Amino acid sequence: MDLVIRGARVVDGTGGPSYTADVGVHGGRIAEIGRIRSGGRHTVDAHGLALAPGFVDMHAHSDLALLRDPDHRAKAAQGVTLEVLGQDGLSYAPVDDRTLAEVRAAITGWNGGGEDIEFDWRDVGGYLDRLDRTGIAVNAAYLVPQGTVRAYVLGWDDRPATPAELDRMRALVAEGLAQGAVGMSSGLTYTPGMYASGAELTELCRVVAGYGGYYCPHHRSYGRGALGAYAEMVELSREAGCALHLAHATMNFAENEGRAGALLALLDGALAAGADITLDSYPYTPGCTTLVALLPSWANEGGPEAVLARLRDDAEAERIRYALEVTGADGCHGVPVDWTTIEISGTADPAHGAYVGTRLRDWDTARRLLVEDRLGPTILQHVGHEENVRAIMRHRVHTGGSDGILRGAKPHPRAYGTFPHYLGRYVRELGVLSLEECVAHLSGRPAARLRLPDRGLVRTGHRADLVLFDPETVAAGSSYENPRALPAGIPHVLIDGRFVMRDGRRTDVLAGRSVRRTPYRGR
C-alpha cells in the first residue's frame, strides 16, 4: 500500500451518511476502505478530519492560468482536483490564426492577453496535449466553445449561418468532441455567440448529444428576461435530445429578487418530464465579467477593433450610452445599468490600476477606461440576492462552480474561496446544506454529469483524487478586501494518490492531466 489514511470521517460523495474508516491508496487508486491492519509506505493520521472526493469546479476560467502558473494554488488549496474549462462560449480552441488573435483580444480580461504563452495548438486535441506536455497542478476537462466556433466560421458578424457554414460548425464541434471535449459551452450575452439563433444552437446540440456530451449555456439573460432565457435552454435541449448544464445559474438584478422559486419550479417540471438537467452556482452575490460585455450586441459586432472604433466615435458612443442607461442593453441582461453597482476588479495595463476597487461613476468614466485599457477591464457587478443564492444551492441537481477569473489586481474572492466558503459558511455556520449533501454537490454529482465512472466518490477502485479538511475550521480566506488569501482548514489534497497539498503547503507535484471522455455513438 502506498498510503494509508487512518481514522478519517469519510464523506463519500454520494450524499449518504458519513462514517469513520481507514482508506488505503495504491497505484493512484483507492485500494481499500475499512479497518486496514497493514501499514503503508506513508501514513496520514486523519482523526478529526473529513475525507472527501476531490472537488470539481464545474465552471472555471483557468484556460491559460494552468499553463502560466503550474503552482495553481488558487484551486489546489481549495481541494479542487478537476476544473472544467472552455466556458461561456469563448476559449482558445478550435481556432485558426485570425480567430486566435481575435479571441485573445476579446477575453483578455478573463485570462490576460497571453503574451507569455506559446500558442502552439489550434484544435481541441492540441490544447489538451499541451496541458499534458506542460504538466498541470489539477486535472482539466474542456468544453468546445460555441462562440469561438462561430467566430472561426462566420467571423464576428450578426447574421444567420448559411447551410454550408452550419455544416462547418457542426464539423468543428464534432471534431472537438472526438478529441476529448466533454460538451459544448455558449455565452449568449457575449459576441459572437449571442448572434446564434435557437435553431442554430439546436443543430449544434444534436452533434453534442450524439457524442454523449452536454450543453453548458450562459443563457441570454440573467436579468429582465431571465426566466424566459432559462426556458429557452430547457426547450432547446429537449428538442436536441441533449443533456443540459446551466452555467452559474443565478437570478440577479432587482427584477429577480426572491424569484429563485420560479426558476426551480421550471426545472422541476422539466426534470419530472424526463429532462437531463444540472446546474452550477457560486456562493456569493456579486457577479464578475468584463466591462465590455455590458455593451449592446450591435456595439460588439465586428470584433474588438470595431468596438474600439465605435467607442472613440462620439455619436456611436452616445448610442451605446443610451442603450446602457435608458433602454437596457442585451449585454447587461436587458436592465438599465446602475453604475454604482459596477466595481473595477482588474485592468489589462497596470498603469490603469488606480481604477481598481472603485465604483464607476458614469458612462464617460467607463468609456474612457474601455478605450485606454483596450477592452481589458474586469468588473464585479453587485446585483445578486442572498435568498436566491441559498435557494438554488439547495436544489438536488446543483453543483459547485467558481466562475473564477484569476486575473486582475482585485479579483472576485470566489476564484480563491468558492469551495471552502460552501463548507464553512453554508454548511457549518448557516446549515443551508448538510456536510454530506454539500460534498455530493461538489464531487459526486459533477463527476456524474461529466460521465467519469472512476471519479467523484470515495469508492474502491476509483482514482485517489481526495481532499482532507477539518469541518470545524474550514473557511475561505479570500474576501473582497483580500481576494487572494488562501483558505483555512484544508491540510491535504491528493490527485492520483500524490500530494499536491500537504500539511497546508503546496508541493511541487504536477499530478494533473487532461481528462478526456471517450465519446460514444449513442445516436
DRENSE-796552 format. One line per 5 residues: number of its first residue (from 1); their letters; for each residue y, z, x of N, C-alpha, C. Coordinates in steps of 0.1 Angstrom, whole numbers, m for minus. Layout:
BEGIN
NUM	A	Y:Z:X:Y:Z:X:Y:Z:X  ...
//
This chain:
BEGIN
1	MDLVI	m12:0:9:0:0:0:12:0:9  22:m9:6:34:m10:14:43:2:11  44:5:m1:54:16:m6:48:23:m18  50:36:m17:46:45:m29:59:52:m33  63:50:m46:74:57:m52:68:69:m60
6	RGARV	71:81:m56:64:92:m62:73:100:m72  67:103:m84:73:112:m94:85:106:m101  85:93:m103:97:87:m109:96:88:m125  107:88:m131:107:87:m146:108:72:m148  96:66:m152:95:52:m154:101:48:m167
11	VDGTG	111:40:m167:118:33:m178:114:19:m177  104:14:m184:97:2:m180:103:m11:m185  114:m11:m192:120:m23:m197:115:m29:m210  106:m22:m216:101:m26:m230:109:m20:m241  116:m9:m238:123:m1:m248:114:11:m253
16	GPSYT	102:11:m249:93:22:m252:96:35:m245  90:46:m248:93:59:m242:91:59:m227  99:66:m220:97:67:m206:87:77:m202  82:77:m190:71:86:m186:72:88:m171  65:98:m166:65:102:m152:53:96:m145
21	ADVGV	55:89:m134:44:83:m127:48:80:m113  37:77:m105:39:71:m92:38:56:m94  45:49:m85:44:34:m86:42:29:m72  31:21:m70:28:16:m57:31:1:m56  37:m3:m45:41:m17:m43:33:m22:m31
26	HGGRI	28:m35:m32:21:m41:m21:23:m56:m22  27:m62:m11:29:m77:m11:39:m82:m20  50:m73:m22:61:m77:m31:59:m76:m46  48:m70:m50:45:m69:m64:41:m54:m67  42:m50:m79:37:m37:m84:22:m37:m84
31	AEIGR	16:m29:m76:2:m29:m74:m5:m18:m82  2:m7:m85:m5:4:m92:6:13:m98  3:18:m110:12:28:m117:3:39:m122  7:51:m120:m1:63:m124:0:74:m114  m10:81:m112:m11:91:m101:m18:85:m89
36	IRSGG	m10:82:m79:m15:75:m67:m19:85:m56  m31:87:m53:m35:97:m44:m34:92:m29  m36:79:m27:m34:74:m13:m20:73:m10  m17:73:3:m4:71:8:0:56:10  12:54:13:17:41:17:23:40:30
41	RHTVD	26:29:35:33:28:48:47:35:47  53:34:35:65:41:32:64:48:19  72:59:18:72:67:6:86:71:2  89:70:m11:102:75:m17:99:86:m26  105:97:m25:104:108:m34:115:105:m45
46	AHGLA	110:102:m57:118:98:m68:120:109:m79  116:121:m76:118:132:m86:132:133:m90  135:133:m103:149:133:m108:155:120:m109  148:109:m105:154:95:m106:146:87:m116  153:78:m123:147:69:m132:143:56:m124
51	LAPGF	131:51:m126:127:38:m120:127:28:m131  134:17:m129:136:6:m139:134:m7:m133  131:m17:m141:131:m31:m135:145:m34:m131  146:m43:m121:159:m47:m116:167:m53:m128  180:m51:m128:189:m56:m139:191:m71:m137
56	VDMHA	193:m78:m148:195:m92:m149:209:m94:m154  218:m100:m146:231:m104:m150:231:m117:m157  231:m117:m170:229:m130:m177:242:m139:m177  253:m134:m172:265:m142:m171:273:m139:m159  270:m146:m148:276:m143:m135:284:m156:m130
61	HSDLA	294:m153:m123:302:m164:m116:302:m162:m101  289:m161:m96:287:m159:m82:283:m172:m75  286:m183:m81:281:m196:m76:284:m199:m61  296:m196:m57:300:m197:m43:299:m183:m36  301:m172:m43:300:m159:m36:287:m157:m29
66	LLRDP	276:m161:m35:263:m159:m29:262:m166:m15  269:m178:m14:269:m185:m2:280:m179:8  291:m175:3:302:m170:11:299:m156:16  293:m147:8:291:m133:12:277:m129:10  268:m131:20:254:m127:18:252:m113:15
71	DHRAK	261:m104:19:260:m90:16:260:m87:1  269:m93:m6:270:m93:m21:267:m80:m27  273:m69:m21:270:m56:m27:277:m54:m40  286:m62:m44:292:m61:m57:281:m61:m68  271:m69:m66:260:m69:m76:248:m61:m71
76	AAQGV	245:m61:m58:233:m54:m53:235:m39:m56  247:m34:m54:249:m19:m56:248:m15:m70  249:m24:m80:247:m21:m94:233:m21:m98  224:m25:m90:210:m26:m94:206:m40:m99  215:m50:m98:213:m63:m102:203:m70:m92
81	TLEVL	192:m75:m97:183:m83:m88:182:m97:m92  189:m102:m102:189:m116:m106:202:m119:m114  208:m130:m110:220:m135:m117:218:m149:m122  224:m152:m134:223:m165:m139:237:m172:m137  237:m183:m130:249:m190:m125:250:m203:m134
86	GQDGL	261:m210:m130:264:m223:m138:270:m221:m151  277:m210:m153:282:m206:m166:294:m214:m171  296:m213:m184:308:m218:m191:311:m232:m188  300:m240:m186:301:m254:m185:307:m260:m173  310:m252:m163:317:m257:m151:311:m251:m138
91	SYAPV	304:m259:m130:299:m254:m117:298:m267:m108  291:m265:m97:291:m275:m86:279:m284:m85  272:m285:m95:260:m295:m95:256:m297:m110  253:m309:m114:253:m322:m106:267:m328:m104  270:m334:m93:283:m339:m90:282:m352:m82
96	DDRTL	292:m360:m82:295:m369:m71:307:m364:m64  312:m372:m54:323:m367:m46:335:m365:m54  338:m374:m63:350:m373:m71:349:m360:m80  338:m359:m87:337:m348:m96:337:m334:m89  331:m334:m77:331:m321:m70:345:m317:m66
101	AEVRA	354:m327:m62:367:m323:m59:375:m318:m71  373:m325:m82:379:m321:m95:375:m307:m99  362:m305:m99:357:m292:m104:362:m280:m94  362:m283:m81:367:m273:m72:381:m269:m75  389:m279:m79:403:m276:m82:404:m268:m96
106	AITGW	396:m273:m105:397:m267:m119:393:m253:m119  383:m248:m111:378:m235:m112:380:m227:m99  391:m230:m92:395:m223:m80:397:m208:m84  402:m206:m96:405:m192:m100:392:m184:m102  381:m190:m105:368:m183:m106:361:m180:m92
111	NGGGE	362:m191:m84:353:m190:m72:361:m193:m59  374:m195:m60:381:m199:m48:379:m214:m47  387:m220:m38:387:m235:m36:375:m240:m29  368:m231:m22:356:m235:m15:358:m241:m1  370:m239:5:373:m245:18:364:m239:28
116	DIEFD	359:m227:26:350:m221:36:335:m225:33  332:m234:24:318:m237:20:316:m252:24  304:m254:30:300:m268:32:292:m272:20  298:m281:13:291:m286:0:282:m298:4  270:m294:9:260:m303:14:250:m307:3
121	WRDVG	253:m305:m9:244:m308:m21:252:m316:m31  245:m323:m39:251:m330:m50:244:m328:m64  231:m324:m63:223:m322:m75:219:m308:m76  213:m304:m88:209:m290:m90:199:m286:m80  189:m294:m78:178:m291:m68:184:m288:m54
126	GYLDR	194:m296:m50:200:m294:m37:208:m281:m36  215:m277:m47:222:m265:m48:212:m253:m46  201:m253:m54:191:m243:m53:185:m242:m39  182:m254:m34:177:m254:m20:187:m248:m10  200:m250:m12:210:m245:m3:210:m229:m4
131	LDRTG	209:m224:m16:208:m209:m17:196:m204:m9  185:m211:m10:173:m206:m3:174:m207:12  181:m218:17:183:m220:31:192:m210:37  203:m207:29:213:m197:34:208:m183:34  199:m180:24:195:m166:23:205:m158:15
136	IAVNA	200:m153:4:210:m146:m6:205:m132:m9  214:m124:m13:212:m109:m15:203:m107:m27  206:m114:m38:198:m112:m50:193:m126:m55  184:m125:m64:179:m138:m70:189:m145:m78  187:m158:m80:197:m166:m88:190:m177:m96
141	AYLVP	193:m178:m108:189:m189:m117:201:m197:m121  199:m209:m126:211:m218:m127:210:m225:m141  221:m227:m147:223:m235:m160:230:m248:m156  225:m259:m162:232:m271:m160:245:m271:m167  257:m273:m161:270:m271:m167:274:m284:m175
146	QGTVR	275:m283:m188:277:m295:m196:291:m301:m193  301:m292:m191:314:m298:m188:315:m306:m175  307:m301:m165:307:m308:m152:299:m322:m154  289:m321:m162:281:m334:m165:291:m344:m172  299:m339:m182:308:m348:m189:318:m353:m179
151	AYVLG	324:m345:m170:333:m349:m161:327:m360:m152  315:m358:m148:308:m368:m139:307:m382:m146  304:m382:m159:301:m394:m166:314:m400:m172  322:m392:m178:334:m397:m186:347:m394:m179  347:m386:m169:360:m381:m164:365:m370:m173
156	WDDRP	378:m367:m173:384:m356:m180:392:m361:m192  388:m372:m198:394:m378:m210:389:m372:m223  398:m371:m232:394:m366:m246:390:m378:m254  378:m382:m254:373:m393:m262:358:m391:m264  352:m398:m274:338:m398:m276:331:m405:m265
161	ATPAE	318:m401:m262:310:m408:m253:304:m420:m259  303:m431:m252:296:m443:m256:281:m440:m256  273:m448:m263:259:m447:m262:254:m447:m248  259:m455:m240:254:m456:m226:258:m443:m218  270:m438:m221:274:m426:m214:266:m414:m219
166	LDRMR	263:m414:m232:255:m403:m237:241:m403:m230  235:m415:m229:222:m416:m222:223:m411:m208  234:m414:m201:236:m410:m187:237:m394:m187  244:m388:m196:245:m374:m196:231:m368:m199  224:m374:m209:210:m369:m211:202:m369:m198
171	ALVAE	203:m380:m191:195:m381:m179:199:m370:m168  212:m368:m167:216:m358:m157:212:m344:m161  212:m341:m174:207:m328:m179:192:m327:m177  185:m337:m180:171:m337:m178:167:m335:m163  174:m342:m155:172:m341:m140:174:m327:m135
176	GLAQG	185:m321:m140:188:m307:m136:177:m297:m140  172:m299:m153:162:m290:m158:148:m293:m150  145:m305:m147:133:m308:m140:134:m302:m126  146:m301:m120:147:m295:m107:148:m280:m107  147:m274:m119:145:m259:m119:155:m251:m127
181	AVGMS	166:m258:m133:175:m251:m141:168:m245:m153  174:m233:m158:168:m226:m169:174:m230:m183  184:m238:m183:190:m243:m195:203:m250:m192  212:m250:m202:225:m257:m201:236:m248:m207  247:m248:m200:259:m240:m205:270:m249:m209
186	SGLTY	278:m244:m218:291:m251:m221:302:m241:m221  314:m247:m219:327:m239:m220:335:m247:m230  334:m243:m243:341:m252:m253:355:m248:m256  361:m239:m248:375:m238:m248:381:m242:m234  372:m248:m226:376:m254:m213:374:m269:m213
191	TPGMY	383:m276:m206:382:m290:m205:373:m293:m192  365:m304:m193:364:m314:m204:353:m311:m214  346:m299:m212:335:m296:m221:340:m295:m236  352:m291:m238:356:m289:m252:358:m303:m259  358:m314:m252:360:m327:m258:347:m332:m264
196	ASGAE	336:m325:m262:324:m330:m267:323:m326:m282  318:m335:m290:316:m333:m304:303:m325:m306  301:m319:m318:289:m313:m321:277:m322:m320  279:m334:m324:268:m344:m323:264:m346:m309  274:m348:m300:271:m350:m286:263:m338:m280
201	LTELC	268:m326:m283:261:m314:m278:247:m313:m284  245:m316:m296:232:m316:m302:222:m324:m294  227:m336:m291:218:m346:m284:214:m340:m270  224:m334:m263:220:m328:m250:211:m316:m252  213:m308:m263:204:m297:m265:190:m301:m269
206	RVVAG	188:m313:m274:175:m317:m276:167:m319:m263  175:m324:m253:169:m325:m240:165:m311:m234  174:m302:m236:171:m288:m231:159:m282:m238  158:m284:m251:147:m279:m258:134:m285:m253  134:m298:m250:122:m305:m245:117:m299:m232
211	YGGYY	125:m293:m224:121:m286:m212:119:m271:m213  120:m266:m225:118:m252:m227:129:m243:m223  141:m249:m221:153:m242:m217:161:m236:m229  172:m230:m226:181:m225:m237:195:m230:m235  202:m230:m246:216:m234:m246:225:m222:m246
216	CPHHR	235:m221:m236:243:m209:m234:258:m214:m236  263:m214:m248:277:m218:m250:287:m207:m250  298:m209:m243:310:m202:m245:317:m211:m256  316:m206:m269:319:m215:m280:334:m217:m282  337:m224:m293:351:m229:m294:362:m220:m297
221	SYGRG	359:m208:m301:369:m198:m303:363:m184:m304  370:m175:m297:368:m160:m298:379:m153:m306  388:m161:m311:399:m156:m318:400:m160:m333  409:m168:m337:412:m171:m351:400:m178:m357  393:m186:m350:381:m193:m356:368:m188:m351
226	ALGAY	367:m175:m347:355:m170:m340:342:m172:m349  343:m167:m361:330:m167:m369:326:m182:m372  335:m191:m374:332:m205:m376:326:m211:m363  331:m207:m352:326:m212:m339:312:m207:m336  310:m194:m339:296:m189:m338:286:m196:m348
231	AEMVE	291:m198:m360:282:m205:m370:279:m220:m365  289:m226:m359:287:m240:m354:275:m240:m344  275:m230:m334:265:m229:m324:251:m226:m330  251:m218:m340:238:m214:m346:232:m227:m353  241:m234:m360:236:m246:m367:232:m257:m357
236	LSREA	240:m259:m347:237:m269:m337:223:m266:m330  221:m253:m327:208:m250:m320:196:m252:m330  199:m249:m343:188:m252:m353:185:m266:m354  195:m275:m355:193:m289:m356:186:m295:m344  190:m290:m332:184:m295:m320:170:m288:m317
241	GCALH	166:m278:m324:154:m271:m321:154:m264:m307  166:m259:m304:168:m253:m290:171:m238:m291  166:m231:m282:169:m216:m281:184:m215:m278  190:m204:m283:204:m202:m282:207:m189:m276  216:m188:m266:220:m176:m260:235:m176:m260
246	LAHAT	242:m167:m268:256:m167:m269:263:m160:m258  271:m167:m250:278:m161:m238:289:m151:m242  290:m140:m235:299:m130:m236:304:m129:m251  294:m125:m259:296:m125:m274:306:m114:m278  318:m117:m280:328:m107:m284:335:m112:m296
251	MNFAE	343:m103:m302:352:m106:m313:365:m100:m310  374:m109:m305:387:m105:m299:399:m108:m307  411:m103:m303:424:m106:m309:425:m98:m322  437:m96:m327:440:m88:m338:432:m93:m351  430:m106:m352:424:m112:m363:409:m107:m365
256	NEGRA	403:m102:m354:389:m98:m355:386:m83:m353  397:m75:m354:394:m61:m353:385:m56:m364  374:m49:m360:365:m44:m370:356:m54:m376  355:m66:m371:347:m77:m377:334:m80:m370  329:m71:m361:317:m74:m354:305:m75:m364
261	GALLA	306:m67:m375:296:m67:m385:294:m81:m391  304:m88:m393:303:m102:m399:295:m111:m389  298:m110:m376:290:m117:m366:276:m114:m367  273:m101:m367:259:m96:m366:252:m100:m379  258:m100:m390:252:m105:m403:248:m119:m402
266	LLDGA	257:m128:m396:254:m142:m394:242:m143:m385  241:m136:m374:230:m137:m365:217:m132:m372  218:m121:m379:206:m115:m386:200:m125:m396  209:m132:m403:204:m142:m412:197:m154:m405  202:m158:m394:196:m169:m387:183:m164:m381
271	LAAGA	182:m152:m375:170:m147:m370:159:m145:m380  163:m141:m392:154:m139:m403:148:m153:m407  155:m163:m405:151:m177:m408:143:m183:m397  141:m176:m386:132:m180:m375:139:m186:m363  153:m184:m362:160:m189:m351:157:m180:m338
276	DITLD	158:m187:m327:156:m180:m314:169:m178:m308  175:m166:m310:189:m164:m305:189:m151:m297  196:m151:m287:200:m139:m279:215:m140:m276  221:m129:m270:235:m129:m267:237:m119:m255  248:m121:m248:251:m111:m238:266:m106:m240
281	SYPYT	269:m94:m235:282:m89:m236:284:m80:m224  297:m77:m221:301:m67:m211:307:m55:m218  306:m43:m212:310:m31:m219:325:m27:m216  334:m37:m218:348:m35:m216:356:m42:m227  368:m39:m230:376:m46:m240:384:m58:m235
286	PGCTT	390:m57:m223:397:m69:m219:388:m81:m215  393:m93:m217:386:m104:m212:392:m108:m199  386:m119:m193:391:m123:m180:388:m138:m179  398:m146:m175:397:m160:m173:408:m165:m164  410:m178:m164:421:m184:m156:433:m185:m165
291	LVALL	445:m185:m160:457:m187:m167:458:m201:m173  454:m211:m166:454:m225:m171:445:m227:m183  435:m219:m184:426:m220:m195:433:m218:m209  444:m211:m209:451:m208:m222:458:m220:m227  461:m230:m219:468:m241:m223:461:m249:m234
296	PSWAN	468:m257:m242:461:m265:m252:453:m276:m245  443:m281:m252:434:m290:m246:441:m303:m241  450:m308:m249:457:m320:m246:465:m319:m233  469:m307:m230:476:m304:m217:467:m305:m205  454:m303:m207:445:m303:m196:438:m316:m195
301	EGGPE	441:m326:m204:434:m339:m203:438:m346:m190  428:m352:m184:430:m359:m172:427:m352:m159  425:m339:m160:421:m331:m148:433:m324:m142  431:m316:m131:441:m307:m126:454:m313:m122  454:m325:m115:466:m331:m111:475:m335:m123
306	AVLAR	468:m340:m134:475:m343:m146:482:m331:m152  475:m320:m152:480:m307:m157:493:m303:m150  492:m304:m137:504:m300:m128:516:m309:m131  513:m322:m133:524:m331:m136:531:m328:m149  523:m324:m159:529:m320:m172:537:m307:m171
311	LRDDA	532:m298:m163:539:m285:m161:552:m287:m154  553:m297:m146:566:m300:m138:576:m308:m147  571:m314:m158:580:m322:m167:585:m312:m177  599:m311:m178:605:m301:m187:601:m304:m202  601:m316:m206:598:m319:m220:583:m316:m223
316	EAERI	574:m320:m214:560:m316:m216:558:m301:m216  564:m295:m207:563:m280:m206:568:m273:m219  578:m279:m225:583:m273:m238:572:m275:m249  566:m286:m249:555:m289:m258:544:m279:m256  541:m276:m244:530:m266:m241:534:m252:m246
321	RYALE	547:m249:m243:552:m236:m247:551:m234:m262  555:m244:m269:555:m243:m284:540:m241:m289  531:m249:m283:517:m247:m287:512:m233:m284  516:m228:m273:511:m215:m269:517:m204:m278  530:m204:m280:537:m193:m286:539:m194:m301
326	VTGAD	538:m206:m306:541:m208:m321:528:m212:m329  522:m223:m325:511:m228:m333:497:m221:m329  496:m217:m317:484:m211:m312:475:m222:m305  474:m222:m292:467:m233:m285:452:m230:m287  444:m242:m287:429:m240:m287:424:m233:m275
331	GCHGV	431:m235:m263:427:m228:m251:429:m213:m252  438:m208:m261:440:m194:m264:434:m190:m277  423:m198:m281:415:m194:m293:422:m195:m306  432:m204:m306:440:m206:m319:450:m195:m322  452:m185:m313:461:m174:m316:473:m175:m307
336	PVDWT	485:m174:m313:497:m175:m305:497:m164:m294  500:m168:m282:499:m159:m271:509:m148:m271  504:m136:m268:513:m124:m266:513:m122:m251  524:m125:m245:525:m125:m230:522:m111:m225  525:m100:m233:524:m87:m228:509:m83:m227
341	TIEIS	500:m91:m233:485:m88:m231:480:m95:m219  488:m103:m212:483:m111:m201:487:m104:m187  477:m100:m180:479:m94:m167:473:m103:m156  481:m105:m146:476:m114:m135:467:m105:m126  454:m111:m124:445:m103:m116:442:m109:m102
346	GTADP	447:m122:m100:445:m128:m87:452:m141:m87  455:m145:m74:462:m158:m72:454:m165:m61  455:m178:m61:448:m186:m50:455:m184:m37  468:m183:m37:476:m182:m25:481:m167:m24  477:m160:m13:482:m146:m11:497:m145:m12
351	AHGAY	504:m155:m9:519:m155:m9:524:m151:m23  516:m153:m33:520:m150:m47:514:m136:m52  510:m128:m42:504:m116:m45:512:m106:m53  526:m108:m52:535:m98:m59:532:m99:m75  527:m110:m79:524:m111:m94:512:m103:m98
356	VGTRL	503:m100:m89:490:m93:m92:493:m79:m98  486:m76:m109:488:m63:m115:500:m63:m125  507:m74:m126:519:m74:m135:515:m81:m148  522:m78:m159:521:m85:m172:531:m96:m172  527:m107:m177:536:m119:m178:546:m116:m188
361	RDWDT	559:m119:m186:570:m116:m195:572:m127:m205  570:m140:m200:574:m151:m208:567:m164:m203  569:m175:m210:564:m188:m206:570:m193:m193  582:m190:m191:589:m195:m178:582:m189:m166  578:m176:m167:571:m170:m156:557:m176:m154
366	ARRLL	550:m178:m165:537:m183:m165:537:m197:m159  547:m206:m164:548:m219:m159:550:m220:m144  560:m212:m139:563:m212:m125:551:m208:m117  544:m198:m121:532:m193:m113:521:m204:m113  519:m210:m125:509:m220:m125:511:m232:m115
371	VEDRL	524:m236:m115:528:m247:m106:527:m242:m91  533:m231:m88:534:m226:m74:520:m223:m69  511:m218:m77:498:m214:m73:487:m225:m76  492:m237:m80:483:m248:m82:471:m245:m91  475:m239:m103:465:m235:m113:455:m224:m109
376	GPTIL	458:m217:m98:449:m208:m93:448:m194:m99  459:m189:m107:459:m175:m111:447:m172:m121  441:m160:m119:432:m155:m129:439:m143:m136  434:m141:m148:441:m131:m157:431:m121:m163  436:m110:m167:429:m101:m176:437:m103:m189
381	QHVGH	429:m104:m200:436:m106:m213:432:m94:m222  441:m85:m225:439:m73:m232:439:m75:m247  428:m80:m252:427:m84:m266:415:m79:m273  407:m71:m267:394:m66:m273:395:m54:m281  384:m50:m288:383:m39:m296:371:m30:m294
386	EENVR	372:m18:m291:361:m9:m287:350:m9:m297  354:m8:m310:344:m7:m320:335:m20:m321  341:m31:m318:333:m43:m318:324:m43:m306  329:m39:m294:321:m38:m282:308:m30:m285  310:m18:m291:299:m9:m293:289:m15:m304
391	AIMRH	294:m21:m314:285:m26:m324:276:m37:m319  282:m46:m311:275:m58:m306:264:m53:m296  267:m43:m287:258:m39:m277:245:m32:m284  247:m28:m296:235:m21:m302:225:m31:m308  229:m44:m309:220:m53:m316:207:m56:m308
396	RVHTG	197:m58:m316:183:m59:m310:181:m72:m301  190:m82:m302:189:m93:m293:200:m93:m282  206:m82:m280:217:m81:m270:211:m80:m256  218:m86:m246:215:m84:m232:228:m81:m225  228:m78:m212:240:m75:m204:244:m86:m196
401	GSDGI	257:m89:m195:262:m99:m186:276:m94:m182  279:m95:m169:291:m90:m164:303:m100:m166  300:m113:m166:311:m123:m166:320:m120:m155  314:m115:m144:323:m110:m133:328:m121:m124  341:m122:m123:348:m130:m114:352:m122:m101
406	LRGAK	346:m125:m90:347:m117:m78:360:m120:m70  367:m131:m73:379:m135:m65:391:m127:m71  401:m128:m63:414:m122:m68:416:m108:m62  429:m105:m61:433:m92:m54:429:m80:m63  429:m82:m76:426:m71:m86:417:m76:m97
411	PHPRA	405:m79:m94:396:m85:m104:393:m75:m115  387:m80:m126:382:m72:m137:372:m62:m132  372:m49:m135:362:m40:m130:348:m43:m134  346:m51:m144:332:m55:m148:325:m61:m137  331:m68:m128:324:m75:m117:317:m65:m108
416	YGTFP	322:m53:m107:315:m43:m98:309:m32:m106  311:m32:m119:307:m20:m127:299:m21:m139  297:m33:m144:291:m35:m157:278:m27:m159  269:m27:m151:255:m22:m153:256:m6:m152  262:0:m142:263:14:m142:272:19:m153
421	HYLGR	281:11:m158:290:15:m169:282:16:m182  273:7:m184:264:8:m196:256:21:m195  251:24:m183:242:36:m182:249:49:m182  261:49:m176:269:62:m175:277:64:m188  285:54:m191:294:56:m203:287:55:m216
426	YVREL	280:44:m218:275:42:m232:261:48:m235  254:52:m224:242:59:m226:244:74:m225  248:79:m214:249:93:m211:261:100:m219  272:94:m218:284:100:m223:286:98:m239  283:86:m243:286:83:m257:274:82:m266
431	GVLSL	262:80:m260:250:79:m268:249:67:m277  256:56:m273:256:44:m281:242:38:m281  236:39:m269:222:34:m267:214:45:m260  201:46:m263:192:55:m255:190:48:m242  186:56:m232:183:51:m219:173:40:m219
436	EECVA	162:42:m227:151:32:m228:156:19:m234  164:21:m245:169:9:m251:178:1:m242  187:8:m235:197:2:m226:190:m6:m215  180:1:m208:173:m6:m198:166:m19:m203  160:m18:m215:154:m30:m221:165:m41:m222
441	HLSGR	177:m38:m226:188:m48:m228:191:m54:m215  190:m46:m204:194:m51:m191:183:m57:m182  171:m56:m187:160:m61:m178:149:m69:m186  141:m62:m194:130:m69:m201:135:m80:m210  145:m77:m218:149:m87:m228:155:m100:m221
446	PAARL	164:m98:m211:169:m111:m204:158:m118:m197  148:m111:m191:137:m118:m184:129:m126:m194  127:m121:m206:120:m128:m217:128:m140:m221  141:m139:m222:150:m151:m226:148:m162:m215  147:m158:m202:146:m167:m191:132:m172:m190
451	RLPDR	122:m167:m198:108:m170:m197:103:m169:m184  105:m157:m178:100:m154:m165:88:m144:m167  76:m148:m166:65:m140:m170:62:m128:m161  67:m128:m149:63:m117:m140:76:m109:m135  86:m109:m143:98:m101:m140:103:m93:m153
456	GLVRT	111:m83:m150:118:m77:m161:111:m64:m167  99:m61:m162:91:m50:m167:85:m42:m155  84:m29:m156:76:m22:m146:61:m23:m151  54:m32:m146:40:m35:m150:32:m40:m138  20:m36:m137:11:m40:m126:10:m55:m126
461	GHRAD	12:m61:m114:12:m75:m112:26:m81:m112  36:m74:m118:49:m80:m118:56:m79:m104  66:m87:m102:73:m86:m89:80:m73:m89  81:m68:m77:87:m54:m74:102:m56:m72  108:m61:m83:123:m61:m84:126:m48:m92
466	LVLFD	131:m38:m85:132:m24:m91:145:m18:m87  149:m8:m96:161:0:m93:158:14:m96  162:23:m87:161:37:m88:175:43:m90  177:50:m101:190:56:m104:189:70:m110  199:78:m109:200:91:m114:206:91:m128
471	PETVA	199:93:m139:205:92:m152:217:102:m154  217:113:m146:227:123:m148:240:120:m141  240:111:m131:252:108:m123:256:94:m122  247:85:m127:250:70:m126:263:67:m133  272:60:m126:285:57:m132:291:46:m124
476	AGSSY	300:38:m131:307:28:m124:318:34:m116  320:30:m104:331:34:m96:343:26:m98  341:14:m102:352:4:m104:361:8:m116  374:6:m114:383:8:m125:394:m2:m125  403:m2:m134:414:m12:m134:423:m10:m122
481	ENPRA	424:2:m118:433:5:m106:425:2:m93  412:5:m93:404:3:m80:392:m5:m84  393:m18:m86:382:m26:m93:371:m29:m84  372:m27:m71:361:m30:m62:353:m18:m57  356:m6:m63:349:6:m59:334:5:m63
486	LPAGI	325:9:m55:311:8:m58:306:19:m67  295:17:m74:290:27:m84:284:39:m77  282:50:m85:275:62:m80:262:63:m87  253:70:m81:240:73:m87:229:63:m87  231:53:m78:221:42:m77:216:41:m62
491	PHVLI	207:50:m58:204:50:m44:196:39:m38  186:33:m47:177:24:m41:176:12:m51  176:0:m44:173:m13:m52:164:m21:m43  153:m26:m49:143:m34:m42:142:m48:m49  140:m58:m41:137:m72:m45:124:m76:m38
496	DGRFV	114:m80:m45:101:m83:m40:96:m72:m31  99:m60:m35:94:m48:m27:102:m45:m15  113:m52:m12:121:m49:0:134:m43:m4  138:m33:3:150:m26:0:162:m34:3  170:m37:m7:184:m43:m5:194:m32:m5
501	MRDGR	192:m21:m12:200:m9:m11:190:2:m8  193:11:1:185:22:4:194:34:7  191:45:0:200:57:2:214:54:m1  217:45:m10:231:42:m14:238:32:m4  231:27:5:237:18:15:231:4:14
506	RTDVL	239:m6:16:234:m20:17:226:m22:30  214:m26:29:206:m30:41:210:m44:45  204:m49:55:207:m63:60:197:m73:54  189:m68:44:178:m77:38:184:m87:29  180:m100:30:184:m110:21:171:m115:14
511	AGRSV	167:m107:4:154:m109:m3:155:m119:m15  167:m122:m18:169:m131:m30:165:m145:m27  162:m153:m38:159:m167:m37:163:m173:m50  163:m186:m51:165:m193:m63:152:m191:m72  155:m188:m85:144:m187:m95:144:m199:m103
516	RRTPY	134:m207:m102:133:m220:m109:122:m219:m119  125:m221:m131:115:m221:m142:108:m235:m142  95:m235:m141:88:m247:m141:89:m253:m156  94:m265:m157:96:m270:m171:82:m273:m177  82:m272:m190:70:m276:m197:74:m287:m207
521	RGR	64:m295:m211:67:m306:m220:62:m302:m234  70:m293:m241:66:m288:m253:69:m297:m265  76:m308:m263:81:m316:m274:78:m331:m271
//
